[in-house]
Amino acid sequence: MESAIGKRAAGVPSYSVPEAAVLLSISQEYLYRLIQSDGFPAVRMRAGAGQGRYVIPARAIEQLLDAAADAGTTVESADFTAQWRQRTSGGAA
C-alpha cells in the first residue's frame, strides 16, 4: 500500500497490478481477471510468447474513478475500458 500511495504522490505514470488493486480496493486476482477479459486497461510487458507482467496506466485508474464521481452513479469498468480503447486509438476499432 505504501508503494502505491508513494507512486501516486510522486506522479509515477504506472502501477503494478498489486499496487493498482490496492488503490481500487479490490483483490489482485479480481484485477487480473478484469485485465484478461478486457475489462480494464493494462500493458502486457513480455518478450516473445513467454510469461510477462501487466502494468496499469495511472491515468486509467484516475479517469475511471473520476468518471464514477462525475456521473454520480455506477460506471462499468468494461464500458470504461472500451471507451478508453477508442480514445487512445483515435477511434479505430
C-alpha positions in Angstrom: 0.0 0.0 0.0 2.8 2.4 0.8 4.3 1.8 -2.6 1.1 2.6 -4.4 0.5 5.8 -2.3 4.1 6.9 -2.8 3.9 6.4 -6.6 0.6 8.3 -6.7 2.0 11.2 -4.8 5.1 11.2 -7.0 3.1 11.2 -10.2 4.5 7.9 -11.5 2.7 7.0 -14.7 2.0 3.4 -14.0 1.3 0.8 -11.3 1.9 -2.9 -10.8 -1.2 -5.0 -10.5 -0.8 -5.3 -6.7 -0.5 -1.5 -6.4 -3.5 -0.8 -8.7 -5.6 -3.3 -6.8 -4.8 -1.6 -3.5 -5.8 1.8 -5.0 -9.0 0.3 -6.4 -9.8 -1.6 -3.1 -10.1 -4.9 -5.0 -8.2 -8.1 -4.9 -5.2 -8.7 -7.2 -6.9 -11.8 -8.5 -10.0 -9.9 -9.5 -8.0 -7.2 -11.2 -6.1 -9.9 -13.2 -9.4 -11.4 -14.3 -10.7 -8.0 -15.4 -7.5 -7.3 -17.4 -7.5 -10.8 -19.0 -11.2 -10.3 -20.0 -10.5 -6.8 -21.5 -12.4 -5.3 -18.6 -9.6 -3.0 -17.5 -6.8 -1.3 -19.5 -3.3 -2.6 -19.0 0.0 -3.0 -20.8 1.4 -6.6 -21.1 5.2 -6.5 -20.8 6.9 -9.6 -22.1 9.4 -10.8 -24.6 8.2 -13.3 -27.1 5.5 -15.8 -26.1 6.8 -16.2 -22.6 5.0 -15.1 -19.4 5.1 -11.4 -18.7 3.8 -8.8 -16.4 1.0 -6.3 -16.6 1.5 -2.6 -16.0 -1.6 -0.4 -15.2 -1.6 3.2 -16.6 -2.1 5.6 -13.6 -4.4 7.6 -15.9 -6.8 4.7 -16.3 -7.3 4.5 -12.5 -7.8 8.2 -12.1 -10.1 8.5 -15.1 -12.2 5.6 -14.0 -12.7 7.0 -10.5 -13.3 10.5 -11.9 -16.0 9.1 -14.3 -17.8 7.4 -11.4 -17.6 10.6 -9.3 -18.7 12.8 -12.2 -21.6 10.5 -13.2 -22.8 10.1 -9.6 -23.7 6.6 -10.4 -22.1 3.2 -11.2 -19.6 3.1 -14.0 -18.9 -0.3 -15.6 -15.2 -0.9 -15.9 -15.7 -2.9 -19.2 -17.6 0.1 -20.7 -14.9 2.5 -19.5 -12.2 0.2 -21.0 -14.0 0.1 -24.4 -14.2 3.9 -24.4 -10.6 4.2 -23.2 -9.5 2.0 -26.1 -11.4 4.1 -28.6 -9.9 7.4 -27.3 -6.4 6.1 -27.3 -6.6 4.5 -30.7 -8.0 7.6 -32.3 -11.4 6.0 -32.8 -10.1 3.0 -34.7 -11.7 -0.3 -33.8 
